[in-house]
Amino acid sequence: MNSTSGNAQSLKYLALGDSYTIGESVTEAERWPNQLADTLRKRNVDYGKPTIIATTGWRTDNLKNAMTIAQLKNDYDMVSLLIGVNNQYQGKSSKEYEAEFEALLKWAIQLAKGKKENVFVVSIPDYGYTPFGKPKQATISAAIDLFNEINARITYKLGIKYFNITEISRDGLNDPALVAGDGLHPSGKMYSYWAELIAKGL
């Protein structure tokens, strides 16, 4: 990424995902893509308001359909992808996830002007460490680990940056302020930790 000093046009950031990207149960300003863009602007990397294509409950196939409908152009300066928790939660197969995630990531590269260095993947957080997931924490965590092993392997294979925020999410039961009021999704405070981690690695 380069500073845009002297360039009146802001850089374009596309965030692809599900409830974690749209920020279920937090304000728009607290969504991690928005916090990330704010952090980068403070470093004189002038990103405009992120374009977010994400909805609570989406699986990989739902995201693909939405991206098709949106008729996105291949002109983004940065593209992020965080998807898979609903594949796991809804009992979809890991093999199906593997194929669909790889297709989405390759599409993300195209959207980032074909530059894989302008794309990054965020790991799936572990909702086992929330009040909602606590009763089945061990089972949920094992499943999330499996899906993250898949998305990490594909990400590294394609030479894309990967940010593991899962360990941050596993503090959710130790620090209730990291969980939103719904008892399931991350709070703005947790998202700020994600944004900080990602900004450092970009």
MIDOSE-1310 file (N, C-alpha, C; in nm, 2 decimals, decimal comma, always signed):
residues 202
mnst	+0,08/-0,12/+0,00/+0,00/+0,00/+0,00/+0,09/+0,12/+0,00; +0,04/+0,23/-0,07/+0,12/+0,35/-0,08/+0,04/+0,47/-0,02; +0,10/+0,56/+0,03/+0,04/+0,69/+0,07/-0,02/+0,76/-0,05; -0,13/+0,82/-0,03/-0,19/+0,89/-0,15/-0,18/+1,04/-0,14
sgna	-0,08/+1,09/-0,07/-0,06/+1,23/-0,06/-0,04/+1,29/-0,20; -0,11/+1,40/-0,23/-0,11/+1,46/-0,36/-0,21/+1,40/-0,45; -0,28/+1,29/-0,41/-0,38/+1,23/-0,49/-0,52/+1,25/-0,42; -0,61/+1,32/-0,49/-0,73/+1,36/-0,43/-0,83/+1,24/-0,42
qslk	-0,80/+1,13/-0,49/-0,90/+1,02/-0,49/-0,86/+0,92/-0,38; -0,95/+0,89/-0,30/-0,93/+0,79/-0,19/-0,91/+0,65/-0,25; -0,83/+0,57/-0,18/-0,82/+0,43/-0,22/-0,95/+0,35/-0,19; -0,97/+0,25/-0,26/-1,10/+0,17/-0,25/-1,07/+0,03/-0,18
ylal	-1,15/+0,01/-0,08/-1,14/-0,11/+0,00/-1,27/-0,19/-0,01; -1,26/-0,32/-0,04/-1,38/-0,40/-0,05/-1,37/-0,51/+0,06; -1,46/-0,52/+0,15/-1,46/-0,62/+0,25/-1,58/-0,72/+0,23; -1,54/-0,85/+0,21/-1,63/-0,96/+0,18/-1,65/-1,05/+0,30
gdsy	-1,77/-1,08/+0,34/-1,79/-1,17/+0,45/-1,93/-1,20/+0,49; -1,95/-1,21/+0,63/-2,08/-1,24/+0,69/-2,10/-1,15/+0,80; -2,16/-1,20/+0,91/-2,20/-1,12/+1,03/-2,08/-1,05/+1,09; -1,96/-1,12/+1,08/-1,84/-1,06/+1,14/-1,79/-0,94/+1,07
tige	-1,81/-0,94/+0,94/-1,77/-0,82/+0,86/-1,87/-0,71/+0,86; -2,00/-0,74/+0,86/-2,10/-0,64/+0,86/-2,11/-0,58/+1,00; -2,06/-0,66/+1,10/-2,07/-0,61/+1,24/-2,20/-0,62/+1,31; -2,25/-0,74/+1,31/-2,38/-0,77/+1,38/-2,37/-0,72/+1,52
svte	-2,47/-0,64/+1,57/-2,48/-0,59/+1,71/-2,38/-0,49/+1,75; -2,31/-0,43/+1,65/-2,22/-0,31/+1,68/-2,26/-0,20/+1,58; -2,21/-0,08/+1,61/-2,24/+0,04/+1,53/-2,16/+0,03/+1,40; -2,20/+0,10/+1,30/-2,13/+0,10/+1,17/-1,98/+0,14/+1,19
aerw	-1,96/+0,24/+1,28/-1,82/+0,29/+1,30/-1,73/+0,18/+1,37; -1,80/+0,09/+1,44/-1,73/-0,02/+1,52/-1,69/-0,14/+1,43; -1,75/-0,15/+1,31/-1,72/-0,26/+1,23/-1,57/-0,27/+1,20; -1,51/-0,39/+1,20/-1,36/-0,39/+1,19/-1,31/-0,33/+1,06
pnql	-1,38/-0,35/+0,94/-1,33/-0,29/+0,82/-1,32/-0,14/+0,83; -1,43/-0,08/+0,89/-1,43/+0,07/+0,91/-1,32/+0,11/+1,01; -1,30/+0,04/+1,11/-1,19/+0,07/+1,21/-1,05/+0,05/+1,14; -1,04/-0,05/+1,05/-0,91/-0,06/+0,98/-0,89/+0,05/+0,89
adtl	-0,99/+0,10/+0,81/-0,97/+0,21/+0,72/-0,94/+0,34/+0,80; -1,00/+0,35/+0,92/-0,97/+0,47/+1,00/-0,82/+0,46/+1,05; -0,77/+0,35/+1,09/-0,64/+0,33/+1,13/-0,54/+0,36/+1,02; -0,57/+0,31/+0,90/-0,48/+0,34/+0,79/-0,48/+0,48/+0,75
rkrn	-0,59/+0,55/+0,76/-0,60/+0,69/+0,73/-0,51/+0,77/+0,82; -0,50/+0,73/+0,95/-0,41/+0,80/+1,05/-0,27/+0,78/+1,01; -0,24/+0,68/+0,93/-0,10/+0,66/+0,88/-0,08/+0,71/+0,74; -0,17/+0,80/+0,70/-0,16/+0,87/+0,57/-0,18/+0,78/+0,45
vdyg	-0,25/+0,67/+0,48/-0,29/+0,58/+0,37/-0,44/+0,61/+0,35; -0,48/+0,68/+0,25/-0,61/+0,74/+0,24/-0,71/+0,65/+0,18; -0,77/+0,56/+0,27/-0,88/+0,48/+0,23/-1,01/+0,55/+0,25; -1,10/+0,54/+0,16/-1,24/+0,59/+0,18/-1,32/+0,49/+0,26
kpti	-1,45/+0,52/+0,27/-1,54/+0,43/+0,35/-1,54/+0,29/+0,28; -1,52/+0,18/+0,35/-1,51/+0,05/+0,28/-1,65/+0,02/+0,22; -1,64/-0,05/+0,11/-1,76/-0,12/+0,05/-1,77/-0,26/+0,11; -1,88/-0,28/+0,18/-1,89/-0,41/+0,25/-2,00/-0,49/+0,19
iatt	-1,97/-0,61/+0,15/-2,06/-0,71/+0,10/-2,07/-0,82/+0,19; -2,16/-0,82/+0,29/-2,17/-0,91/+0,39/-2,30/-0,91/+0,46; -2,35/-1,02/+0,50/-2,48/-1,03/+0,57/-2,48/-1,14/+0,67; -2,54/-1,12/+0,79/-2,54/-1,22/+0,89/-2,61/-1,35/+0,83
gwrt	-2,54/-1,46/+0,86/-2,59/-1,59/+0,82/-2,54/-1,64/+0,69; -2,46/-1,56/+0,61/-2,41/-1,60/+0,48/-2,31/-1,71/+0,49; -2,32/-1,81/+0,41/-2,22/-1,91/+0,38/-2,14/-1,86/+0,26; -2,05/-1,94/+0,22/-1,96/-1,91/+0,10/-2,05/-1,90/-0,03
dnlk	-2,15/-1,99/-0,04/-2,23/-1,98/-0,16/-2,32/-1,85/-0,16; -2,37/-1,81/-0,05/-2,45/-1,69/-0,04/-2,36/-1,57/-0,08; -2,24/-1,56/-0,03/-2,15/-1,45/-0,06/-2,12/-1,45/-0,21; -2,10/-1,57/-0,27/-2,07/-1,57/-0,41/-2,19/-1,52/-0,49
namt	-2,31/-1,56/-0,46/-2,43/-1,51/-0,52/-2,44/-1,36/-0,51; -2,42/-1,30/-0,39/-2,43/-1,16/-0,37/-2,32/-1,08/-0,45; -2,20/-1,14/-0,46/-2,10/-1,07/-0,54/-2,13/-1,07/-0,69; -2,20/-1,18/-0,73/-2,24/-1,18/-0,87/-2,34/-1,08/-0,90
iaql	-2,44/-1,07/-0,81/-2,55/-0,97/-0,83/-2,49/-0,83/-0,83; -2,39/-0,80/-0,74/-2,33/-0,67/-0,73/-2,26/-0,62/-0,85; -2,22/-0,71/-0,94/-2,15/-0,68/-1,06/-2,03/-0,59/-1,03; -1,94/-0,64/-0,94/-1,82/-0,57/-0,90/-1,72/-0,55/-1,01
kndy	-1,65/-0,44/-1,00/-1,55/-0,41/-1,10/-1,41/-0,45/-1,03; -1,32/-0,48/-1,12/-1,19/-0,52/-1,08/-1,10/-0,40/-1,05; -1,14/-0,31/-0,96/-1,07/-0,18/-0,94/-1,05/-0,15/-0,80; -1,04/-0,25/-0,71/-1,02/-0,22/-0,57/-0,87/-0,22/-0,53
dmvs	-0,83/-0,13/-0,44/-0,70/-0,13/-0,40/-0,67/-0,22/-0,29; -0,77/-0,27/-0,22/-0,76/-0,37/-0,11/-0,89/-0,45/-0,10; -0,87/-0,58/-0,09/-0,99/-0,67/-0,07/-0,96/-0,77/+0,04; -1,06/-0,78/+0,13/-1,05/-0,87/+0,24/-1,16/-0,98/+0,23
llig	-1,13/-1,10/+0,29/-1,22/-1,21/+0,28/-1,23/-1,28/+0,42; -1,34/-1,28/+0,48/-1,36/-1,36/+0,61/-1,50/-1,43/+0,59; -1,49/-1,56/+0,58/-1,62/-1,63/+0,55/-1,60/-1,78/+0,59; -1,71/-1,84/+0,65/-1,70/-1,98/+0,68/-1,77/-2,02/+0,80
vnnq	-1,80/-1,93/+0,90/-1,86/-1,97/+1,02/-2,00/-2,03/+1,00; -2,07/-1,98/+0,90/-2,21/-2,03/+0,88/-2,21/-2,16/+0,80; -2,10/-2,19/+0,72/-2,08/-2,32/+0,66/-2,07/-2,42/+0,78; -1,99/-2,39/+0,88/-1,97/-2,48/+0,99/-2,10/-2,49/+1,07
yqgk	-2,16/-2,37/+1,11/-2,27/-2,37/+1,20/-2,39/-2,44/+1,14; -2,41/-2,43/+1,00/-2,52/-2,49/+0,94/-2,50/-2,64/+0,89; -2,38/-2,69/+0,93/-2,35/-2,83/+0,90/-2,31/-2,86/+0,76; -2,26/-2,76/+0,69/-2,22/-2,79/+0,55/-2,08/-2,86/+0,55
sske	-2,05/-2,93/+0,45/-1,93/-3,01/+0,45/-1,80/-2,92/+0,44; -1,69/-2,97/+0,50/-1,57/-2,90/+0,49/-1,51/-2,90/+0,34; -1,54/-3,01/+0,27/-1,50/-3,02/+0,13/-1,57/-2,92/+0,04; -1,69/-2,90/+0,07/-1,77/-2,80/-0,01/-1,71/-2,66/+0,02
yeae	-1,68/-2,63/+0,15/-1,62/-2,51/+0,19/-1,49/-2,49/+0,13; -1,41/-2,59/+0,12/-1,27/-2,58/+0,06/-1,28/-2,53/-0,08; -1,37/-2,59/-0,16/-1,38/-2,56/-0,30/-1,43/-2,41/-0,32; -1,54/-2,38/-0,24/-1,60/-2,25/-0,26/-1,51/-2,14/-0,20
feal	-1,44/-2,16/-0,10/-1,35/-2,06/-0,04/-1,24/-2,03/-0,14; -1,18/-2,13/-0,20/-1,07/-2,11/-0,30/-1,12/-2,03/-0,42; -1,24/-2,06/-0,46/-1,30/-1,98/-0,58/-1,32/-1,84/-0,54; -1,37/-1,81/-0,41/-1,39/-1,68/-0,37/-1,26/-1,60/-0,36
lkwa	-1,16/-1,67/-0,31/-1,03/-1,60/-0,29/-0,97/-1,56/-0,42; -0,98/-1,65/-0,52/-0,93/-1,62/-0,65/-1,01/-1,51/-0,72; -1,14/-1,50/-0,69/-1,22/-1,39/-0,74/-1,17/-1,26/-0,67; -1,14/-1,27/-0,54/-1,10/-1,15/-0,46/-0,97/-1,09/-0,53
iqla	-0,88/-1,18/-0,57/-0,76/-1,13/-0,64/-0,79/-1,06/-0,76; -0,88/-1,11/-0,84/-0,93/-1,04/-0,96/-0,98/-0,90/-0,93; -1,06/-0,89/-0,82/-1,12/-0,77/-0,78/-1,02/-0,66/-0,74; -0,91/-0,72/-0,69/-0,80/-0,63/-0,64/-0,70/-0,60/-0,75
kgkk	-0,76/-0,57/-0,87/-0,68/-0,54/-0,99/-0,58/-0,65/-1,03; -0,61/-0,78/-0,99/-0,53/-0,89/-1,02/-0,40/-0,90/-0,93; -0,39/-0,82/-0,83/-0,27/-0,81/-0,74/-0,30/-0,88/-0,61; -0,24/-1,00/-0,60/-0,26/-1,08/-0,48/-0,20/-1,01/-0,35
envf	-0,11/-0,92/-0,37/-0,05/-0,85/-0,25/-0,15/-0,75/-0,19; -0,26/-0,72/-0,27/-0,36/-0,63/-0,22/-0,48/-0,70/-0,16; -0,46/-0,83/-0,13/-0,57/-0,91/-0,08/-0,53/-0,97/+0,06; -0,62/-0,98/+0,15/-0,59/-1,06/+0,27/-0,71/-1,13/+0,32
vvsi	-0,68/-1,24/+0,40/-0,78/-1,33/+0,46/-0,78/-1,31/+0,61; -0,89/-1,31/+0,67/-0,90/-1,31/+0,81/-0,96/-1,44/+0,86; -0,90/-1,50/+0,96/-0,95/-1,63/+1,01/-1,09/-1,62/+1,07; -1,15/-1,73/+1,09/-1,29/-1,74/+1,15/-1,27/-1,73/+1,30
pdyg	-1,34/-1,64/+1,37/-1,33/-1,63/+1,51/-1,41/-1,76/+1,57; -1,37/-1,78/+1,70/-1,43/-1,90/+1,77/-1,54/-1,85/+1,86; -1,67/-1,88/+1,81/-1,78/-1,84/+1,89/-1,81/-1,93/+2,01; -1,73/-2,04/+2,02/-1,73/-2,12/+2,14/-1,70/-2,05/+2,27
ytpf	-1,62/-1,94/+2,25/-1,58/-1,86/+2,37/-1,67/-1,74/+2,38; -1,80/-1,76/+2,37/-1,91/-1,66/+2,39/-2,01/-1,72/+2,49; -2,09/-1,64/+2,55/-2,20/-1,70/+2,63/-2,29/-1,80/+2,55; -2,32/-1,76/+2,43/-2,40/-1,85/+2,34/-2,33/-1,98/+2,32
gkpk	-2,20/-1,98/+2,29/-2,13/-2,11/+2,25/-2,07/-2,18/+2,36; -2,06/-2,13/+2,48/-1,99/-2,19/+2,59/-2,04/-2,33/+2,62; -2,17/-2,36/+2,62/-2,21/-2,50/+2,65/-2,15/-2,61/+2,56; -2,11/-2,57/+2,43/-2,06/-2,66/+2,34/-1,92/-2,62/+2,29
qati	-1,85/-2,55/+2,38/-1,72/-2,49/+2,34/-1,62/-2,58/+2,28; -1,60/-2,70/+2,33/-1,50/-2,79/+2,28/-1,53/-2,84/+2,14; -1,66/-2,87/+2,12/-1,70/-2,91/+1,99/-1,69/-2,80/+1,88; -1,74/-2,68/+1,92/-1,73/-2,57/+1,83/-1,59/-2,53/+1,80
saai	-1,50/-2,53/+1,90/-1,36/-2,49/+1,87/-1,29/-2,59/+1,78; -1,32/-2,72/+1,80/-1,26/-2,82/+1,71/-1,31/-2,80/+1,56; -1,43/-2,77/+1,54/-1,49/-2,74/+1,41/-1,43/-2,62/+1,35; -1,42/-2,51/+1,43/-1,36/-2,38/+1,38/-1,21/-2,41/+1,34
dlfn	-1,14/-2,48/+1,42/-1,00/-2,51/+1,39/-0,99/-2,58/+1,25; -1,08/-2,68/+1,22/-1,08/-2,75/+1,10/-1,10/-2,65/+0,98; -1,20/-2,57/+0,99/-1,23/-2,47/+0,88/-1,12/-2,37/+0,87; -1,06/-2,33/+0,98/-0,95/-2,24/+0,96/-0,82/-2,31/+0,90
eina	-0,81/-2,43/+0,93/-0,69/-2,50/+0,87/-0,71/-2,50/+0,72; -0,83/-2,52/+0,67/-0,86/-2,52/+0,53/-0,84/-2,39/+0,47; -0,90/-2,28/+0,53/-0,88/-2,15/+0,47/-0,74/-2,10/+0,47; -0,66/-2,13/+0,58/-0,52/-2,09/+0,59/-0,44/-2,16/+0,48
rity	-0,46/-2,29/+0,46/-0,38/-2,37/+0,37/-0,40/-2,31/+0,23; -0,53/-2,28/+0,19/-0,56/-2,22/+0,06/-0,50/-2,08/+0,04; -0,51/-2,00/+0,15/-0,45/-1,87/+0,15/-0,30/-1,87/+0,13; -0,23/-1,95/+0,20/-0,09/-1,96/+0,18/-0,05/-2,01/+0,05
klgi	-0,12/-2,11/+0,00/-0,10/-2,17/-0,13/-0,10/-2,06/-0,24; -0,19/-1,97/-0,23/-0,21/-1,87/-0,33/-0,12/-1,74/-0,30; -0,04/-1,75/-0,20/+0,05/-1,64/-0,17/-0,02/-1,51/-0,12; -0,13/-1,53/-0,04/-0,21/-1,42/+0,02/-0,18/-1,40/+0,17
kyfn	-0,18/-1,28/+0,21/-0,16/-1,25/+0,36/-0,28/-1,31/+0,44; -0,25/-1,37/+0,55/-0,35/-1,43/+0,64/-0,33/-1,38/+0,78; -0,44/-1,33/+0,84/-0,44/-1,28/+0,97/-0,53/-1,37/+1,07; -0,46/-1,42/+1,17/-0,52/-1,51/+1,26/-0,58/-1,43/+1,38
itei	-0,70/-1,41/+1,38/-0,77/-1,33/+1,49/-0,84/-1,43/+1,58; -0,83/-1,56/+1,55/-0,90/-1,66/+1,63/-0,86/-1,66/+1,78; -0,73/-1,64/+1,80/-0,68/-1,64/+1,94/-0,74/-1,52/+2,02; -0,75/-1,41/+1,95/-0,81/-1,29/+2,01/-0,96/-1,33/+2,06
srdg	-1,03/-1,39/+1,97/-1,17/-1,42/+1,99/-1,18/-1,52/+2,11; -1,08/-1,59/+2,14/-1,08/-1,69/+2,25/-1,06/-1,63/+2,39; -1,05/-1,50/+2,39/-1,05/-1,42/+2,52/-1,20/-1,38/+2,56; -1,29/-1,42/+2,48/-1,43/-1,37/+2,49/-1,49/-1,40/+2,63
lndp	-1,46/-1,51/+2,68/-1,52/-1,55/+2,81/-1,44/-1,49/+2,93; -1,31/-1,46/+2,91/-1,23/-1,40/+3,01/-1,26/-1,25/+3,02; -1,30/-1,18/+2,91/-1,32/-1,04/+2,91/-1,46/-1,02/+2,84; -1,57/-1,01/+2,92/-1,70/-0,99/+2,86/-1,71/-0,87/+2,77
alva	-1,63/-0,77/+2,79/-1,63/-0,65/+2,70/-1,60/-0,68/+2,56; -1,54/-0,80/+2,53/-1,51/-0,84/+2,40/-1,62/-0,90/+2,32; -1,73/-0,92/+2,39/-1,85/-0,98/+2,32/-1,96/-0,88/+2,32; -2,03/-0,87/+2,21/-2,14/-0,78/+2,19/-2,26/-0,81/+2,28
gdgl	-2,36/-0,73/+2,29/-2,47/-0,74/+2,38/-2,56/-0,87/+2,35; -2,54/-0,92/+2,23/-2,62/-1,04/+2,19/-2,56/-1,17/+2,25; -2,45/-1,16/+2,31/-2,39/-1,28/+2,37/-2,32/-1,37/+2,27; -2,31/-1,33/+2,14/-2,26/-1,42/+2,04/-2,15/-1,35/+1,95
hpsg	-2,18/-1,23/+1,91/-2,08/-1,17/+1,82/-1,98/-1,08/+1,89; -1,87/-1,05/+1,82/-1,77/-0,96/+1,88/-1,82/-0,82/+1,90; -1,76/-0,76/+2,00/-1,79/-0,62/+2,03/-1,70/-0,53/+1,95; -1,73/-0,40/+1,95/-1,64/-0,30/+1,89/-1,50/-0,31/+1,94
kmys	-1,49/-0,34/+2,07/-1,36/-0,35/+2,14/-1,28/-0,46/+2,08; -1,34/-0,58/+2,06/-1,27/-0,69/+2,00/-1,23/-0,65/+1,85; -1,33/-0,59/+1,78/-1,30/-0,55/+1,64/-1,18/-0,46/+1,64; -1,16/-0,37/+1,74/-1,05/-0,28/+1,74/-0,92/-0,36/+1,75
ywae	-0,92/-0,47/+1,82/-0,80/-0,55/+1,83/-0,77/-0,62/+1,70; -0,87/-0,66/+1,63/-0,85/-0,72/+1,49/-0,79/-0,62/+1,40; -0,85/-0,50/+1,40/-0,81/-0,39/+1,31/-0,66/-0,36/+1,33; -0,62/-0,35/+1,46/-0,49/-0,32/+1,50/-0,39/-0,43/+1,45
liak	-0,43/-0,55/+1,47/-0,34/-0,67/+1,42/-0,33/-0,66/+1,27; -0,43/-0,64/+1,20/-0,43/-0,64/+1,05/-0,35/-0,52/+1,00; -0,37/-0,40/+1,06/-0,30/-0,28/+1,02/-0,15/-0,30/+1,03; -0,11/-0,37/+1,14/+0,04/-0,39/+1,16/+0,10/-0,48/+1,05
gl	+0,02/-0,57/+1,00/+0,07/-0,66/+0,90/+0,06/-0,62/+0,75; -0,01/-0,51/+0,73/-0,03/-0,47/+0,59/+0,09/-0,39/+0,54
